[in-house]
Amino acid sequence: MSITVTTWYLEQTSPEDLRPSPAPGGDLRIERAGVPSPEFSRFLYTAVGGDLCWVDRLGLTYAQWREILERPGAETWVAYVQGTPAGYVELKPHDPDGGVVEIIYFGLLPAFRGRGIGGHLLSYGTARAWDLADRWPGRTPTKRVVLNTCSLDGEHAMTNYRRRGFRLYDTRTAEQPEVQTPGAWPGAGDREGGTREVGTGA
């Protein structure tokens, strides 16, 4: 069985496009995962994207995960609330090095949605996309930050992106197979208080 999926492509073309969201109160910090770890990245991917139809990486081998994470310029920034992972942003520079950085994955674990964390995490991750070349000597300074979201993502995803200053530059519609949303485990996204909010896939 297939379903119709609409994908929206958004961009910023200047650091001045970013409209940051203030940090929510409480014990929230955002740190870069400095050691490539397929185990940790796969945990984030399944925990955040399980109820948002993120399935494209589920079949990757350990070696394929390492290849993605060790690509020069690739970065994962993780939000922690009281020491617990709450969400993440994964950045992917486009090659050949032309100054384009993609926010390839972004979202929150279900238990942390609806707390005002998503806007701040997206703001922080976008800022890190803009200054990525500062941490990777020899890379071209970022000229454009891109991401995409689709009709399977959370209902507030597009609103969050637009509020942060992203602009629509393309829309595509296609048929794709309907898939189950496995979550971190079956039903994980349907726990008390769990709602779809934000997420972007590649």
Beta strands, then each sheet from edge to edge (+ up, - down):
strand 1: 2-12
strand 2: 28-32
strand 3: 75-81
strand 4: 84-93
strand 5: 100-108
strand 6: 144-150
strand 7: 167-177
strand 8: 199-200
sheet 1: 2+ 3- 4+ 5- 6- 1+ 7-
sheet 2: 2+ 3- 4+ 5- 8+
end
